[in-house]
Structures are given as C-alpha cells and as structure tokens.
Amino acid sequence: MVTAFVMIQTATDSIPECAQQISEIDGIREVYSVAGDWDLIAIAHVHKHEDLAEVIANRLSKIPGIRGTQTHIAFRAYSTHDLDAAFSLDLGE
C-alpha cells in the first residue's frame, strides 16, 4: 500500500466544493482544510505508485478550482498507538 499526502491550493471561493469533490475520488481517504500556505491536504492510499498518477494527475488536479498541488509519498509510518500495541503485555488486568 502506498500512502501520499497531497498539498492543494485552490481558488479561495471554492475550498469546500473542491474538498467535497476530492473526497469522492477512489484512493483518497481523507481531506482536511488547513491554515498556512496550502488550502487543503488530502491523504491518498493506493495499491501501487502508478495508481497515484490516476488519482492525482488524472482526477484530482483536473477538478475546477484546483490551482496547484504538491505530493509527498510516505516511506514508513510511525505511530505511538501501533508501538504501544506491539509492545504491550496482556496481563489480564
């Protein structure tokens, strides 16, 4: 599974509409409106790297109101929750 974080700039008046359309794309798991240099951040989960081209270049980038994107591909996930589960001992307490 490939995870990517897609930073998205939109036309100011179309943030909610863009977010809704992005969230409906297969392969997009979540979309967040954010403060800062970007308007939205989408989290993509696809089976292989080639699938990112379909999700981002062929679908997401063509949504009206999208002005630009920047994609960051994750190499590895680190999570306190996952580490706690892996190292916890079930002592029946």
LUMMILO-948171 format. One line per field, with one value per atom (N, C-alpha, C): residue in one letter; z, x, y. Coordinates in nm, 3 decimals. Layout:
BEGIN
residu A / ...
c3 Z / ...
c1 X / ...
c2 Y / ...
//
This chain:
BEGIN
residu M / M / M / V / V / V / T / T / T / A / A / A / F / F / F / V / V / V / M / M / M / I / I / I / Q / Q / Q / T / T / T / A / A / A / T / T / T / D / D / D / S / S / S / I / I / I / P / P / P / E / E / E / C / C / C / A / A / A / Q / Q / Q / Q / Q / Q / I / I / I / S / S / S / E / E / E / I / I / I / D / D / D / G / G / G / I / I / I / R / R / R / E / E / E / V / V / V / Y / Y / Y / S / S / S / V / V / V / A / A / A / G / G / G / D / D / D / W / W / W / D / D / D / L / L / L / I / I / I / A / A / A / I / I / I / A / A / A / H / H / H / V / V / V / H / H / H / K / K / K / H / H / H / E / E / E / D / D / D / L / L / L / A / A / A / E / E / E / V / V / V / I / I / I / A / A / A / N / N / N / R / R / R / L / L / L / S / S / S / K / K / K / I / I / I / P / P / P / G / G / G / I / I / I / R / R / R / G / G / G / T / T / T / Q / Q / Q / T / T / T / H / H / H / I / I / I / A / A / A / F / F / F / R / R / R / A / A / A / Y / Y / Y / S / S / S / T / T / T / H / H / H / D / D / D / L / L / L / D / D / D / A / A / A / A / A / A / F / F / F / S / S / S / L / L / L / D / D / D / L / L / L / G / G / G / E / E / E
c3 0.000 / 0.000 / 0.000 / -0.082 / -0.093 / -0.032 / 0.056 / 0.116 / 0.068 / 0.030 / -0.014 / 0.048 / 0.079 / 0.131 / 0.020 / -0.018 / -0.131 / -0.078 / -0.088 / -0.051 / -0.170 / -0.145 / -0.255 / -0.235 / -0.340 / -0.342 / -0.432 / -0.384 / -0.459 / -0.474 / -0.560 / -0.564 / -0.428 / -0.371 / -0.235 / -0.217 / -0.317 / -0.304 / -0.334 / -0.360 / -0.395 / -0.305 / -0.188 / -0.098 / -0.061 / -0.012 / 0.027 / -0.090 / -0.206 / -0.322 / -0.369 / -0.371 / -0.409 / -0.310 / -0.182 / -0.080 / -0.098 / -0.124 / -0.142 / -0.264 / -0.375 / -0.496 / -0.479 / -0.410 / -0.385 / -0.299 / -0.197 / -0.105 / -0.174 / -0.291 / -0.364 / -0.461 / -0.472 / -0.562 / -0.495 / -0.568 / -0.519 / -0.498 / -0.382 / -0.349 / -0.253 / -0.236 / -0.138 / -0.011 / 0.097 / 0.223 / 0.306 / 0.310 / 0.391 / 0.322 / 0.351 / 0.302 / 0.419 / 0.441 / 0.550 / 0.496 / 0.547 / 0.520 / 0.627 / 0.585 / 0.675 / 0.662 / 0.763 / 0.759 / 0.707 / 0.652 / 0.604 / 0.455 / 0.395 / 0.252 / 0.163 / 0.217 / 0.140 / 0.191 / 0.106 / 0.144 / 0.194 / 0.130 / 0.163 / 0.167 / 0.246 / 0.242 / 0.230 / 0.128 / 0.106 / 0.135 / 0.191 / 0.215 / 0.116 / 0.033 / -0.066 / -0.022 / -0.041 / -0.017 / -0.143 / -0.210 / -0.333 / -0.326 / -0.415 / -0.413 / -0.465 / -0.567 / -0.623 / -0.668 / -0.686 / -0.721 / -0.849 / -0.945 / -1.071 / -1.051 / -0.948 / -0.920 / -0.879 / -0.825 / -0.786 / -0.908 / -1.022 / -1.144 / -1.177 / -1.163 / -1.191 / -1.090 / -0.963 / -0.856 / -0.858 / -0.870 / -0.856 / -0.990 / -1.084 / -1.212 / -1.298 / -1.303 / -1.394 / -1.333 / -1.201 / -1.141 / -1.054 / -0.946 / -0.850 / -0.916 / -0.991 / -1.050 / -1.153 / -1.203 / -1.304 / -1.247 / -1.115 / -1.051 / -1.069 / -1.115 / -1.129 / -0.994 / -0.996 / -0.873 / -0.814 / -0.857 / -0.809 / -0.883 / -0.807 / -0.868 / -0.868 / -0.775 / -0.769 / -0.663 / -0.681 / -0.583 / -0.562 / -0.450 / -0.420 / -0.346 / -0.393 / -0.337 / -0.262 / -0.143 / -0.060 / -0.039 / -0.083 / -0.068 / 0.061 / 0.140 / 0.269 / 0.247 / 0.319 / 0.315 / 0.424 / 0.544 / 0.659 / 0.754 / 0.824 / 0.923 / 1.063 / 1.146 / 1.287 / 1.368 / 1.463 / 1.541 / 1.683 / 1.781 / 1.921 / 1.949 / 1.890 / 1.910 / 1.865 / 1.746 / 1.693 / 1.779 / 1.824 / 1.908 / 2.042 / 2.101 / 2.228 / 2.214 / 2.106 / 2.085 / 2.064 / 1.994 / 1.965 / 2.089 / 2.183 / 2.299 / 2.428 / 2.419 / 2.540 / 2.577 / 2.705 / 2.755 / 2.809 / 2.768 / 2.818 / 2.947 / 3.057 / 3.188 / 3.251 / 3.174 / 3.224 / 3.330 / 3.330 / 3.432 / 3.388
c1 0.085 / 0.000 / 0.089 / 0.056 / 0.129 / 0.044 / 0.104 / 0.036 / 0.103 / 0.022 / 0.075 / -0.007 / 0.062 / -0.002 / 0.003 / -0.114 / -0.124 / -0.164 / -0.071 / -0.099 / -0.165 / -0.274 / -0.356 / -0.385 / -0.362 / -0.403 / -0.525 / -0.624 / -0.749 / -0.781 / -0.877 / -0.934 / -1.000 / -0.982 / -1.030 / -1.179 / -1.258 / -1.402 / -1.451 / -1.359 / -1.404 / -1.347 / -1.297 / -1.237 / -1.336 / -1.456 / -1.547 / -1.588 / -1.612 / -1.653 / -1.539 / -1.418 / -1.302 / -1.282 / -1.291 / -1.273 / -1.374 / -1.499 / -1.603 / -1.574 / -1.536 / -1.508 / -1.385 / -1.283 / -1.163 / -1.196 / -1.279 / -1.313 / -1.389 / -1.447 / -1.523 / -1.436 / -1.308 / -1.217 / -1.174 / -1.187 / -1.135 / -0.986 / -0.940 / -0.799 / -0.769 / -0.864 / -0.849 / -0.919 / -0.845 / -0.902 / -0.959 / -0.888 / -0.932 / -0.891 / -0.966 / -0.933 / -0.953 / -0.853 / -0.858 / -0.842 / -0.921 / -0.893 / -0.793 / -0.694 / -0.585 / -0.548 / -0.477 / -0.424 / -0.281 / -0.234 / -0.096 / -0.089 / 0.019 / 0.043 / -0.051 / -0.111 / -0.200 / -0.342 / -0.438 / -0.580 / -0.634 / -0.589 / -0.637 / -0.519 / -0.534 / -0.440 / -0.523 / -0.491 / -0.561 / -0.464 / -0.518 / -0.438 / -0.486 / -0.392 / -0.422 / -0.364 / -0.440 / -0.394 / -0.425 / -0.320 / -0.337 / -0.250 / -0.275 / -0.202 / -0.060 / -0.040 / 0.095 / 0.119 / 0.246 / 0.283 / 0.215 / 0.201 / 0.138 / -0.005 / -0.072 / -0.209 / -0.217 / -0.107 / -0.107 / -0.127 / -0.075 / -0.093 / -0.241 / -0.314 / -0.459 / -0.530 / -0.501 / -0.571 / -0.537 / -0.410 / -0.369 / -0.366 / -0.289 / -0.274 / -0.400 / -0.465 / -0.580 / -0.714 / -0.724 / -0.854 / -0.848 / -0.771 / -0.768 / -0.727 / -0.619 / -0.567 / -0.661 / -0.757 / -0.849 / -0.980 / -0.992 / -1.112 / -1.110 / -1.220 / -1.225 / -1.198 / -1.114 / -1.080 / -0.945 / -0.891 / -0.759 / -0.654 / -0.568 / -0.464 / -0.327 / -0.303 / -0.173 / -0.170 / -0.080 / -0.065 / 0.083 / 0.111 / 0.244 / 0.224 / 0.287 / 0.264 / 0.388 / 0.365 / 0.470 / 0.434 / 0.521 / 0.497 / 0.561 / 0.485 / 0.533 / 0.616 / 0.727 / 0.810 / 0.771 / 0.745 / 0.717 / 0.628 / 0.540 / 0.452 / 0.502 / 0.499 / 0.533 / 0.413 / 0.373 / 0.256 / 0.274 / 0.254 / 0.262 / 0.160 / 0.042 / -0.062 / -0.014 / 0.045 / 0.094 / 0.207 / 0.298 / 0.408 / 0.358 / 0.261 / 0.205 / 0.143 / 0.070 / 0.007 / 0.113 / 0.218 / 0.320 / 0.398 / 0.415 / 0.498 / 0.418 / 0.287 / 0.207 / 0.196 / 0.190 / 0.172 / 0.032 / -0.040 / -0.175 / -0.162 / -0.171 / -0.156 / -0.291 / -0.395 / -0.529 / -0.581 / -0.531 / -0.573 / -0.694
c2 -0.118 / 0.000 / 0.124 / 0.221 / 0.346 / 0.457 / 0.535 / 0.649 / 0.776 / 0.874 / 1.003 / 1.114 / 1.224 / 1.343 / 1.447 / 1.497 / 1.590 / 1.727 / 1.823 / 1.960 / 2.026 / 2.100 / 2.152 / 2.299 / 2.378 / 2.517 / 2.528 / 2.603 / 2.620 / 2.768 / 2.795 / 2.929 / 2.951 / 3.068 / 3.095 / 3.067 / 3.096 / 3.080 / 2.938 / 2.845 / 2.709 / 2.600 / 2.637 / 2.538 / 2.427 / 2.459 / 2.350 / 2.260 / 2.319 / 2.241 / 2.150 / 2.203 / 2.121 / 2.007 / 2.038 / 1.934 / 1.822 / 1.857 / 1.756 / 1.668 / 1.731 / 1.654 / 1.565 / 1.616 / 1.536 / 1.415 / 1.435 / 1.326 / 1.213 / 1.240 / 1.139 / 1.057 / 1.090 / 1.018 / 0.887 / 0.776 / 0.649 / 0.661 / 0.620 / 0.631 / 0.745 / 0.837 / 0.944 / 0.901 / 0.896 / 0.850 / 0.965 / 1.079 / 1.193 / 1.322 / 1.428 / 1.562 / 1.659 / 1.743 / 1.840 / 1.981 / 2.075 / 2.216 / 2.259 / 2.338 / 2.372 / 2.520 / 2.569 / 2.705 / 2.698 / 2.807 / 2.812 / 2.832 / 2.782 / 2.801 / 2.721 / 2.619 / 2.531 / 2.545 / 2.518 / 2.527 / 2.394 / 2.285 / 2.151 / 2.055 / 1.950 / 1.838 / 1.711 / 1.632 / 1.505 / 1.391 / 1.283 / 1.164 / 1.058 / 1.013 / 0.911 / 0.778 / 0.671 / 0.533 / 0.454 / 0.409 / 0.332 / 0.206 / 0.113 / -0.014 / -0.003 / 0.080 / 0.092 / 0.236 / 0.269 / 0.406 / 0.453 / 0.366 / 0.405 / 0.453 / 0.403 / 0.445 / 0.591 / 0.645 / 0.787 / 0.876 / 0.836 / 0.916 / 0.929 / 0.820 / 0.825 / 0.914 / 0.894 / 0.967 / 1.115 / 1.148 / 1.288 / 1.361 / 1.310 / 1.382 / 1.376 / 1.262 / 1.247 / 1.285 / 1.288 / 1.317 / 1.442 / 1.439 / 1.549 / 1.681 / 1.680 / 1.804 / 1.866 / 1.789 / 1.840 / 1.895 / 1.894 / 1.949 / 2.102 / 2.161 / 2.307 / 2.374 / 2.475 / 2.547 / 2.507 / 2.392 / 2.349 / 2.432 / 2.499 / 2.583 / 2.519 / 2.427 / 2.362 / 2.255 / 2.159 / 2.051 / 2.022 / 1.962 / 1.911 / 1.780 / 1.674 / 1.541 / 1.492 / 1.438 / 1.379 / 1.232 / 1.143 / 0.999 / 0.952 / 0.878 / 0.827 / 0.702 / 0.692 / 0.571 / 0.474 / 0.526 / 0.442 / 0.519 / 0.449 / 0.512 / 0.482 / 0.582 / 0.567 / 0.613 / 0.533 / 0.567 / 0.517 / 0.604 / 0.563 / 0.454 / 0.466 / 0.365 / 0.227 / 0.221 / 0.093 / 0.037 / 0.124 / 0.078 / 0.028 / 0.097 / 0.053 / -0.086 / -0.109 / -0.240 / -0.348 / -0.317 / -0.417 / -0.459 / -0.366 / -0.396 / -0.416 / -0.411 / -0.428 / -0.578 / -0.603 / -0.740 / -0.750 / -0.852 / -0.874 / -0.954 / -0.884 / -0.947 / -0.980 / -0.963 / -0.997 / -0.902 / -0.782 / -0.683 / -0.608
//
